[in-house]
Amino acid sequence: MKRIGLIACCVAMALHGEVFTLGQVEVVESVGGVQKSDTNVVVLDEQKLQRDEIKRLSEVAYSTPGVYVDKKGPRAEQNFYVRGFDARRVPLYIDGIPVYIPYDGNADFGRFTTFDLSQINISKGSSSVLYGPNTMGGAINLITKKPTKELEGSVGYGFETGRNAKTYGNNVDFSIGTKQELFYVQAGGSYMEDAGQQLSHDFKPGVTRNEDGGRRDNSVQRDKKFNIKFGFTPNETDEYAIAYINQKGEKEQPYYTGRYARYNMAKRFWEWPKWD
């Protein structure tokens, strides 16, 4: 089981609306004495995420030009390539707080769900040094929700299935928040499960005989997430917030079914965190 725990403290200025704003980083170039702003910033708001049914961060790449998702290595981590740069040169942030994987720097973007987000900002190309190091390819910032009313909340549920009855997916999420004169509180959680991948109807067992078709073996994914954020707003321009995010994920890597069994690849499998 892969666990990611984040505790973030931040200060924000001049906040308006339901987007938790930390300030905007803008790259400006001067050509012939005329300043031009960087237009290579993609902003995906909550409405677009819901309309396009984007439930995992990795799914953003399917509708964003210049962003490509790839499953890397035997762990099948879903990483972004932004204009040719991988995740080691395109860091990930949550409300401006960098998220790092100390082991090898490869975060699995398929483990980050979007139910608690108000925006996803993707900066492509040259980024401001204010983002920190390793931003040659850009930067990705996940912005969480912020309440706008004295009491508000939501509950959601989704279900999907393939031709095989065992290849189903379901998700449930909730959020609740309150905004008072001097403070606000926002909490939310989600659970998402993919019970298996659907193989092609024309699939034929290969030389490895590891797979018989239908629902692909060893292909289950489960992700749980809980977050809570407290904000103190003493006046119209200042805000002090502390947030806690707890993220847990389980995933399996399907067995190798290709032709190169002589390299002993057919016997390798992955069940996080078990590896053989």
N, C-alpha and C positions, 0 to 999 in steps of 0.2 A: 504494500500500500504506500503510495506516494503522498506525503503530507507536506503542505506548505502553510506555514503560519506567518502572518505579517502583522506587525504592530507599527502604526504610522502616526507621527505627530507632525502637524503642518500649520502654517499661518497663511490665511488668504485675505485679499483686500478687495473691497468693492464688489461684493457678490450680489447677483440678482438672478431671479428665476430658479428653476429646479436643478440646474446644472451646477455641480460642485466645482467652482472655478478657482484655480490657483494662479491665474494670470496667464497671458498668452505669449509664447515665444515666437517672434517673427524675424525672419531673415530677410534683409533688404540689401539690394545691390544698386550701385549707381552706374548708369550708362549714359555717357555724354552729359553729365550733370543732372540727369533725371533719375530719380529713385524708383525702383520697381520692387514690389513686394513678392515674396516667394509664393507662388501659386500651387506648389506641389504639396499641399497639405489637404488630406481627405478627412472630412468630418462626417461620421456616421452617427446620427442621433437615434434616440430610442424608437421613434416611429419607423425609421428605416430598418432597424434591427428586427422589429416585430413584423413589418411588411414582408421582408425578405426571409423571414423565419431563420435568422442567424442566431443559433443557440450556443455555439462554441466560437471562440475567437478565431480558430483556424478556418472557419467558413467565410470569414470576411474576404479572404483572398479570391473567392470565386466571382466576386462582383466589383473588385477594386483593381483598376489598371495599374500595372507596374509592380503588383504584389503577387507572388507565387508561393504556394504551399507545397511542401515536400515532406514525405515520411523518411526520416533519416535513420540509417543504421539498424541493427537487430532489435533495438528497443522501440522502433517505429514511432519516434517522436515527430510530431508535426511542427515543423519550423517554417518561418517565413523567409523568403528571399525577396528583398526589396531592391530592385534595380541591380540584381546580381550579388548583393551582400546578404549573408545569412544572419541568424539571430545574434551571433557574437558581435556583429557590427550594427545591429538594429535593436537596441535595448528596449525592454518592456518596463513600463511604469504603471503603478496604480495610484491615482490621485497625485501624480508627480513623484512618488516614492519608487526608486528603482527596485526591480525584482531580479535577483541573481541566483543562478544555480551553481554553487561552488565547485561541484564535481568536475564538470567539463564545459559549463557555460551554455548548454543546450536546454532551454526550457521547452516543455511540451505545450504548445499553444492549444492543443486539443483538450487540455485539462481545464482551461479557463472558460467558464460559462459566462453568459452575458445578461442573465435575468436581473441583476442588480445594477446595471450600468445605465447611465443617461446619455453617454457619448463615448465614441472611440475616435481618437485623433491619431492619424497616421501621417507622419512627416517623411516625405520621400526625398532622397538626395541630401545635399548639404544641410546640416542642422546647426542651430546655435550652440555655442560652447556651454550655455546655461543648462543644457540637457546633461552635461557630464561627459565622461570618456566613452570611447567605442561607438560613436554615432556617425561613422563614415557613410552608412547606407540610409540613415534616418532614425526615427524614434517612434514608438507606439505608446500612447498614454490611454489607459482605461479610466474613465471618470465615473464615479459612482453617483447614485441618486441623492437628492436632497429634498426634504419636505418643503411644501409651500403653504400648507394649511394647518389649522390647529389639530386636526386629526384626519389622516388619510391612509389608505391601505389598498392592497390588491392581492388576489389569489388567482393562480393560473394552473392549468393542467393540459398536457398534450399527450397524444398517443399516435403511433404510426406502426405499420406492419408491412412485411414483404409477402411474397408468394408463399414462402414457408412460414408456418404458424409460429415457429420458434424465433424468427427474425423480427422481433418487435422492439419498439423503443417507447419509453414514456418519461415524462418529466413533470414535476410539480414545483411550484415556487410561490413565495409570499413576500410581501413587504408591508411595513407599517411605519408611520412616522408622525411626528408632531412638531409644529413650529410655533414657538412662543416669542414673546417680545425680546427676551434676553438670551434665549437658547433654543436649540432644536435637537431632536433625537431621531435617528433613522436606523431601522433594523430590517434585515431580510435574510432569506435562506432559499436554497434550491437543492433538488435532488434530480439527477438525470441518469438514465440507464439505457444503454444499447445492448440488447441481449444477443446480438450476433449479426454477422454480415451475410447478405444474400449472394450466393454464387450464381453465375450465369446458368441458364437452363441447358446450354450446350457444353457445360463443363464435363471433362472426362478425366478420370483418375490418371495421374502421371506415373512415372517409374517409381516414385517414392511410396505410392499407395498410402499417403498420409491423409487423404481427403476423399470422401465419397459423394460430395455434392450437397445441394440444398443449403442448409445453414452451415457456414464455415466454422470448423472447430476452433476452439481457443480464440474467440474473437469478441469477448464480452468487455464492456467498459461501464464503469459506474463512477459518478462524481457527486460529491457533496460539498456544499459551501454555506457558510454562515458569516454574516458581518453585522457590525453595529458601530454607529458613529455618533459621537456627542459633539455638539458645536456651541460655542459661547460667543454671542454677538453683542458686545457692550455698547456699540454705536453703529451708525450706518456704513462706516467704511472698514471697520476691523472685524476679523473673525478668527477664532482660535478653535481648532478641532483636533480631536483624537479619535482614531479609528482602529478597530480590531477586525481582522479577516482570518478565518480558519477554513482551509481548503484541503479536502482529502480526495484522493483518486485511486481507483483500481483499474488496471487494464491488462489485457492479454494480447500477445502477439501470435497470430496464426502460424501454423506450421508451414515450413517450406514445401512447396509442391512442384518445383521446377525440375529441370532435366539434369542438374549438376549434382546428383547424389554422391558422386565419387569424392566430392570435397567434404563429405560428412555434414553438409548443411541441413539435411533432412531431419537430423536428430536434435537440432537446436530449437529451443522454444523459450518464450519469455512470459512470465506471469509476475507482474510487479509485486513485491521486489525480488521474487525468486528467479534465478537465472541458471540454466544448465547448458 
